[in-house]
Amino acid sequence: MLDPRLSVIDERLSRVKRIMAISSGKGGVGKSLIAAVSALILARRGFKAGLLDLDFTNPSSSVILGARSLYPVEDRGMVPPKISGVEYISITFFAGDEPSPLRGEDVTNAFVEILALVRWSPLDYLILDTPPGLGDLLLDLLRLIKRLSFLVVTTPSRLSLETVRKLILLLRSVKAPIIGVIENMLMDSSQSLGEEIKKLDAAFLGSIPLDPGVEKALGDPEKLLETKFAEKLSEILNAIQ
Amino acid sequence: MLDPRLSVIDERLSRVKRIMAISSGKGGVGKSLIAAVSALILARRGFKAGLLDLDFTNPSSSVILGARSLYPVEDRGMVPPKISGVEYISITFFAGDEPSPLRGEDVTNAFVEILALVRWSPLDYLILDTPPGLGDLLLDLLRLIKRLSFLVVTTPSRLSLETVRKLILLLRSVKAPIIGVIENMLMDSSQSLGEEIKKLDAAFLGSIPLDPGVEKALGDPEKLLETKFAEKLSEILNAIQ
């Protein structure tokens, strides 16, 4: 595809030091929560952090951050609003609360459009919340965004691990850098699939216990940062920062 | 799209009495488990039941049913193999364990191909396991399969409920029949979003508690049927059968 917007994307992202995609293959493993809270933690540590929610199927970051009334400002592109220090862009800014049953090509186009339009500050970290599946958007991410590395999320269920195994195969086959794998929503340490995860072709970064306190903290970044979930995620980020 | 395979699909499904799509919008809410175990329960009750796993992003039914070595037989189309009395077809029969990063149109084509090829017996129930999201495949389902009704799955999290709300809006907008909503993976009855679910434009069918026993029963249909999860799902199926 020859698209003049592609060179614009490079330019838009040129001042971002590190771009991390939080991916899982399977939905419902806490990917969006890990993406949003990672951005909050990094901002709290003094880094310039951005969050880009590209999960067209379930743009849940606005619910997680309580960012429903935020909108970007137009100024030679779109300037992301900030929430708790994080520069933040989500598809919900454009689609609102209506269902967005986009077909494959529409998703690709919307994706290119957003990447070409948004004017990020010089960021230390841009965190991408990616859609579940091994489909269109993942291929687009790999094609459109250079210097993209992947943080992979699974749960301690064989159903999730099967998908993560495929995701890692796919990423390895296109030589995409994989930071490692996080096991999320661990209910009981005896249930951990850590040993299985270690057999995958990626680093095992640690387990985050299931934290029932997260549900009540949804929509409130300060409360989210105080959860046990954030505490454990913070330790994992220390190791990969 | 003028596609000769579309009339073949009608013919292939003409002897199926009821076609139910298990949908969630969001992944990881237990949709695949509800689809597979519903088919097992109906077969156990003496109904002729089929399961079609159309979740190209995460075809987990083969792991749930322990159906890895099953394959369809070719005979004027594809004849589905049976597992525990359930006629069963999954994309994994075709893609195997490799990642299948299909793009939008490829998914639509594979979907039409499978529907046009498979020769189901005269079934009382065909259960469809659908991919997460409000995207391509949902639109295709609505276009390709007549007499399709939807069983919607959520978890007691606001993140899931937001998506289910959009899914119901979308289904209502195209006049698709909605059987109702199941709340799955309830950890604590005080956490239930039942009251919120009742405000949606669909019947609330009940809650299924989170059952840690399911993980160990994965891959074994007999054990799955003995879980508390199956017991509660069975009650819900009584009400809508």
Contacts between the chains, C-beta under 8 A, distances in Angstrom:
chain1	res1	chain2	res2	distance
A	25	B	57	7.3
A	25	B	58	6.7
A	26	B	27	5.8
A	26	B	28	6.0
A	26	B	57	7.8
A	26	B	58	5.1
A	26	B	60	7.9
A	27	B	26	5.8
A	27	B	27	1.7
A	27	B	28	4.6
A	27	B	29	8.0
A	27	B	58	7.6
A	27	B	132	4.6
A	28	B	26	6.1
A	28	B	27	4.6
A	28	B	28	1.3
A	28	B	29	5.6
A	28	B	132	7.9
A	28	B	155	7.5
A	28	B	160	7.6
A	29	B	27	8.0
A	29	B	28	5.6
A	32	B	159	7.2
A	33	B	159	7.9
A	56	B	133	7.6
A	56	B	135	7.3
A	57	B	25	7.3
A	57	B	26	7.9
A	57	B	132	6.0
A	57	B	133	3.1
A	57	B	134	6.4
A	57	B	135	6.0
A	57	B	163	8.0
A	58	B	25	6.7
A	58	B	26	5.1
A	58	B	27	7.7
A	58	B	132	7.2
A	58	B	133	7.1
A	58	B	159	7.7
A	58	B	163	5.1
A	60	B	26	7.9
A	60	B	159	4.6
A	60	B	162	6.6
A	60	B	163	7.4
A	63	B	158	6.0
A	63	B	159	5.8
A	63	B	162	5.6
A	64	B	159	7.1
A	97	B	166	7.2
A	98	B	166	7.3
A	98	B	169	7.3
A	99	B	134	4.9
A	99	B	166	4.2
A	99	B	167	6.9
A	99	B	169	5.4
A	99	B	170	3.9
A	99	B	173	7.7
A	100	B	134	6.5
A	101	B	134	4.6
A	101	B	135	6.0
A	101	B	138	6.4
A	101	B	139	5.6
A	101	B	170	5.9
A	102	B	135	6.1
A	103	B	104	5.6
A	103	B	135	7.0
A	103	B	136	5.3
A	103	B	139	7.0
A	104	B	103	5.6
A	104	B	104	1.7
A	104	B	105	6.2
A	104	B	107	7.5
A	104	B	135	7.8
A	104	B	136	5.8
A	105	B	104	6.3
A	107	B	104	7.4
A	107	B	135	7.2
A	131	B	133	7.1
A	132	B	27	4.6
A	132	B	28	7.9
A	132	B	57	6.0
A	132	B	58	7.2
A	132	B	132	5.6
A	132	B	133	7.5
A	133	B	56	7.6
A	133	B	57	3.1
A	133	B	58	7.1
A	133	B	131	7.1
A	133	B	132	7.5
A	133	B	133	7.7
A	134	B	57	6.4
A	134	B	99	4.9
A	134	B	100	6.5
A	134	B	101	4.6
A	135	B	56	7.3
A	135	B	57	6.0
A	135	B	101	6.0
A	135	B	102	6.1
A	135	B	103	7.0
A	135	B	104	7.8
A	135	B	107	7.2
A	136	B	103	5.2
A	136	B	104	5.7
A	138	B	101	6.4
A	139	B	101	5.7
A	139	B	103	7.0
A	155	B	28	7.5
A	156	B	215	7.9
A	157	B	215	5.9
A	157	B	218	7.9
A	158	B	63	5.9
A	158	B	215	7.2
A	158	B	218	5.7
A	158	B	219	7.9
A	159	B	32	7.2
A	159	B	33	7.9
A	159	B	58	7.7
A	159	B	60	4.6
A	159	B	63	5.8
A	159	B	64	7.1
A	159	B	218	7.1
A	160	B	28	7.6
A	162	B	60	6.6
A	162	B	63	5.6
A	163	B	57	8.0
A	163	B	58	5.1
A	163	B	60	7.4
A	166	B	97	7.2
A	166	B	98	7.3
A	166	B	99	4.2
A	167	B	99	6.9
A	169	B	98	7.3
A	169	B	99	5.3
A	170	B	99	3.9
A	170	B	101	5.9
A	173	B	99	7.7
A	187	B	212	6.5
A	188	B	212	7.4
A	191	B	212	7.8
A	191	B	215	7.0
A	212	B	187	6.5
A	212	B	188	7.4
A	212	B	191	7.8
A	215	B	156	7.9
A	215	B	157	5.9
A	215	B	158	7.2
A	215	B	191	7.1
A	218	B	157	7.9
A	218	B	158	5.7
A	218	B	159	7.1
A	219	B	158	7.9
